Amino acid sequence: MLIIFLVFFVVGLYVSNRLKSKFKKYSQIGLQSGLSGREIAEMMLRDNGITDVQVISVEGHLSDHYNPANKTVNLSPEVYAGRSAAAAAVASHECGHAVQHATAYSFLEFRSAMVPIQNLSSRILNFILIGMFFFGFAMKSFGMDTIFLVVVAAQFVITLFSLVTLPVEFDASKRALAWIDQRGIVTSQEHGMAKDALHWAAMTYVVAALAAITQLLYFVMLFLGGRD
């Protein structure tokens, strides 16, 4: 388990650093259109007939996200005010999620419905793993088969959530890249930069999904091994 954790920690760190490096690089290259992330986001929303979503600035680095609960596209300061290929990529990607929401994209709806179950599963899994680490002997009284079955069930939910996230993220990027190209927001060179930045952002979700699958298989083997 420790080896698995270390492998994915190193891979995740590499992908995260690559994303930050790409974002920093492309943030220094100004768009020929001169549009800011906020302007791009508002334009994409208008073009898709979305009038009830607000574009706001939030604190943090790479903290950009779409909140379906209050219908806001939340952009970090460097994206909100930025006039670069990186800002265009991120702003349009988050609006891609808003378009998904407005058009009832099935994977987004399924993922949103899973959020409370996923959060509960994560809390249960953390509670059990911490309990087994500090109070292993005491927890044996509950029956290890039962405990491992709960662990497998919780990890299954987390893994499913990670897998469902992949088409949501890839689709948002696909919508974003198609729109900024069709709308003339970016040149062909800037389009390549935006695509590269979104590629590395997507890779963070791919690594998370692979880690979740591996951890699920590990827990399943522990469960099956404990029953022998």
C-alpha positions, 0 to 999 in steps of 0.5 A, spaced: 500 500 500 505 504 501 509 503 495 502 504 491 501 511 495 508 513 493 508 511 486 501 515 485 504 521 489 510 522 485 506 521 478 501 526 481 506 531 483 509 531 476 503 532 473 501 538 478 508 541 476 507 540 469 500 543 469 503 549 473 509 550 469 505 550 463 500 555 466 505 560 468 508 559 461 502 561 457 500 566 462 506 570 459 503 570 452 498 575 451 492 574 446 492 578 440 484 579 441 486 582 448 480 579 451 480 578 459 478 571 462 472 575 464 470 577 458 471 571 454 467 567 460 461 572 459 462 572 451 461 564 451 455 564 456 452 569 452 453 565 445 450 559 449 444 563 451 446 562 458 443 569 462 443 566 469 450 565 470 455 570 474 462 570 472 466 572 479 473 572 481 475 568 487 482 568 491 487 562 490 491 560 484 488 555 479 482 555 484 477 556 478 471 552 478 464 552 476 459 552 482 452 549 479 449 550 486 449 558 485 450 558 478 457 562 478 463 561 474 469 562 479 475 565 476 482 566 480 485 573 479 490 571 474 485 568 469 479 573 471 484 579 469 489 575 465 489 576 457 493 570 455 492 563 452 492 560 459 486 565 461 482 563 455 483 556 456 481 556 463 475 561 463 472 557 457 473 550 460 469 553 466 464 556 462 464 549 458 461 546 465 456 551 465 454 549 458 453 542 461 449 544 466 444 548 462 444 543 457 443 537 462 449 533 460 448 526 463 455 525 466 455 532 470 448 530 472 450 524 475 456 526 478 453 532 481 448 527 484 454 523 487 457 528 491 453 527 497 454 520 497 462 521 495 463 525 501 460 521 506 464 515 503 470 519 503 469 520 511 467 513 512 473 510 509 478 515 513 474 514 519 475 506 518 483 507 516 485 511 522 481 507 526 484 501 524 491 504 524 490 506 532 485 501 534 486 495 530 485 490 536 479 494 538 476 494 531 477 486 530 471 485 535 466 488 529 469 483 524 474 484 519 470 481 513 465 487 515 470 492 516 473 490 509 466 490 506 465 497 508 472 499 506 471 496 499 464 499 498 466 506 500 472 506 495 468 503 490 463 510 490 470 514 490 472 510 484 466 511 480 466 518 482 473 519 479 471 515 473 465 519 472 469 526 473 473 524 466 468 525 461 465 531 465 472 534 464 474 532 457 467 534 454 468 541 458 475 542 454 472 540 448 467 545 448 471 550 450 477 549 445 471 548 439 468 555 441 474 559 442 477 557 435 470 558 432 469 565 435 476 567 433 478 568 440 485 565 439 490 564 433 492 557 431 498 558 435 494 560 441 489 555 440 495 550 441 497 553 447 490 553 450 489 545 448 496 543 451 494 547 458 487 543 458 491 537 457 495 537 463 489 539 467 485 533 465 491 529 466 491 530 474 484 527 473 486 521 470 492 520 475 486 521 480 482 516 477 488 511 476 490 511 483 482 510 485 482 504 481 488 501 484 486 502 491 480 499 490 483 493 487 488 493 493 482 493 498 478 488 494 484 483 494 485 484 502 477 483 503 478 476 499 484 474 502 481 475 509 476 470 507 480 465 505 
